[in-house]
Amino acid sequence: MSTSVPGDYVIRSIRADEWPAVKELRLRALRDPLAHLAYLETYDDAVVRPDSYWQERAKGGAEGGDGRARQFVAEGPGGLWLGTLTVLVEEAGTTDWAGFPVERSQGHVVGVFVRPEWRGSGLTKALFAAGLEWAWESGLERVRLIVHPDNGRAQGAYRKAGFVPSGRTVPLAGGGPGDHELEFVLER
Ligand SMILES: CC(C)(COP(=O)(O)OP(=O)(O)OC[C@H]1O[C@@H](n2cnc3c(N)ncnc32)[C@H](O)[C@@H]1OP(=O)(O)O)[C@@H](O)C(=O)NCCC(=O)NCCS
């Protein structure tokens, strides 16, 4: 799928052979000042991963993959990737990464990042529009994401994309007692 939108960029799914760009943008995201709130892994962990890791990651999120995940990017002039998000599929009856039961087939948006110079431009909303379109076409009943309580800008962006807090909280991996993140959801 490829959707042209105003603003001199194109929103599209990635291809498996684009793993070097997947790696570059992920490492850039992990250097964001808010990366410690935004992502579970650290730059130091990611930067030492072998090429095979990035190749598998790109293959898993690519168009024509197994349908369990899809990574979208905004591609700007010259082919530079300006932002990204990934929709993971969580099937009803399974257990999620935090050990909670998944009651309905749903999408889980992860890895949301937009380069600073493109923030506030509408690009984030366009990425979500593509991710949500894919989720609904895939038959998912709802889409969720997890956001840190202190990441106000991300919460603002998610509300603009139509998400609302579900009231559920998720314990932070490696966090102390009381450390938790917020679940936001968008029903179909
Ligand atoms: C999160 C991210 C993708 C959002 O994209 P963005 O383009 O910056 O988002 P937008 O500017 O479209 O929307 C943010 C909204 O929240 C508002 N906002 C900003 N700071 C805020 C705060 N502290 N509290 C509440 N709202 C805030 C903005 O004003 C804006 O709303 P408006 O357009 O009505 O003014 C981007 O900022 C980013 O990549 N951040 C670093 C990585 C990250 O945090 N990823 C999310 C992981 S959960």
PDBQT file of the ligand as one rigid body, heavy atoms in Angstrom, charges set to zero:
ROOT
HETATM    1  C1  LIG A 201       5.499  10.978  19.636  1.00  0.00    +0.000 C 
HETATM    2  C2  LIG A 201       5.648  11.616  18.263  1.00  0.00    +0.000 C 
HETATM    3  C3  LIG A 201       5.626  10.547  17.197  1.00  0.00    +0.000 C 
HETATM    4  C4  LIG A 201       4.420  12.525  18.066  1.00  0.00    +0.000 C 
HETATM    5  O1  LIG A 201       4.465  13.131  16.818  1.00  0.00    +0.000 OA
HETATM    6  P1  LIG A 201       4.331  14.748  16.706  1.00  0.00    +0.000 P 
HETATM    7  O2  LIG A 201       4.368  15.086  15.267  1.00  0.00    +0.000 OA
HETATM    8  O3  LIG A 201       5.356  15.319  17.604  1.00  0.00    +0.000 OA
HETATM    9  O4  LIG A 201       2.871  14.946  17.302  1.00  0.00    +0.000 OA
HETATM   10  P2  LIG A 201       1.906  16.165  16.996  1.00  0.00    +0.000 P 
HETATM   11  O5  LIG A 201       2.677  17.451  17.101  1.00  0.00    +0.000 OA
HETATM   12  O6  LIG A 201       1.161  15.901  15.728  1.00  0.00    +0.000 OA
HETATM   13  O7  LIG A 201       0.869  16.008  18.174  1.00  0.00    +0.000 OA
HETATM   14  C5  LIG A 201       1.240  16.220  19.514  1.00  0.00    +0.000 C 
HETATM   15  C6  LIG A 201       0.137  17.010  20.187  1.00  0.00    +0.000 C 
HETATM   16  O8  LIG A 201       0.357  16.982  21.606  1.00  0.00    +0.000 OA
HETATM   17  C7  LIG A 201       0.481  18.304  22.075  1.00  0.00    +0.000 C 
HETATM   18  N1  LIG A 201       1.467  18.299  23.133  1.00  0.00    +0.000 N 
HETATM   19  C8  LIG A 201       2.786  18.584  23.046  1.00  0.00    +0.000 A 
HETATM   20  N2  LIG A 201       3.367  18.433  24.250  1.00  0.00    +0.000 NA
HETATM   21  C9  LIG A 201       2.404  18.054  25.096  1.00  0.00    +0.000 A 
HETATM   22  C10 LIG A 201       2.384  17.754  26.482  1.00  0.00    +0.000 A 
HETATM   23  N3  LIG A 201       3.490  17.803  27.218  1.00  0.00    +0.000 N 
HETATM   24  N4  LIG A 201       1.216  17.393  27.037  1.00  0.00    +0.000 NA
HETATM   25  C11 LIG A 201       0.095  17.297  26.286  1.00  0.00    +0.000 A 
HETATM   26  N5  LIG A 201       0.047  17.580  24.959  1.00  0.00    +0.000 NA
HETATM   27  C12 LIG A 201       1.206  17.951  24.369  1.00  0.00    +0.000 A 
HETATM   28  C13 LIG A 201       0.895  19.115  20.888  1.00  0.00    +0.000 C 
HETATM   29  O9  LIG A 201       0.531  20.468  21.076  1.00  0.00    +0.000 OA
HETATM   30  C14 LIG A 201       0.118  18.454  19.773  1.00  0.00    +0.000 C 
HETATM   31  O10 LIG A 201      -1.234  18.837  19.754  1.00  0.00    +0.000 OA
HETATM   32  P3  LIG A 201      -1.749  20.035  18.749  1.00  0.00    +0.000 P 
HETATM   33  O11 LIG A 201      -1.364  19.621  17.358  1.00  0.00    +0.000 OA
HETATM   34  O12 LIG A 201      -3.224  20.025  18.981  1.00  0.00    +0.000 OA
HETATM   35  O13 LIG A 201      -1.036  21.250  19.201  1.00  0.00    +0.000 OA
HETATM   36  C15 LIG A 201       6.960  12.443  18.133  1.00  0.00    +0.000 C 
HETATM   37  O14 LIG A 201       6.898  13.579  18.979  1.00  0.00    +0.000 OA
HETATM   38  C16 LIG A 201       8.198  11.625  18.477  1.00  0.00    +0.000 C 
HETATM   39  O15 LIG A 201       8.738  10.942  17.621  1.00  0.00    +0.000 OA
HETATM   40  N6  LIG A 201       8.650  11.705  19.754  1.00  0.00    +0.000 N 
HETATM   41  C17 LIG A 201       9.834  10.993  20.228  1.00  0.00    +0.000 C 
HETATM   42  C18 LIG A 201       9.605   9.494  20.342  1.00  0.00    +0.000 C 
HETATM   43  C19 LIG A 201       8.334   9.143  21.127  1.00  0.00    +0.000 C 
HETATM   44  O16 LIG A 201       8.037   9.688  22.170  1.00  0.00    +0.000 OA
HETATM   45  N7  LIG A 201       7.617   8.147  20.573  1.00  0.00    +0.000 N 
HETATM   46  C20 LIG A 201       6.365   7.678  21.167  1.00  0.00    +0.000 C 
HETATM   47  C21 LIG A 201       6.589   6.440  21.950  1.00  0.00    +0.000 C 
HETATM   48  S1  LIG A 201       5.127   5.952  22.860  1.00  0.00    +0.000 SA
ENDROOT
TORSDOF 0
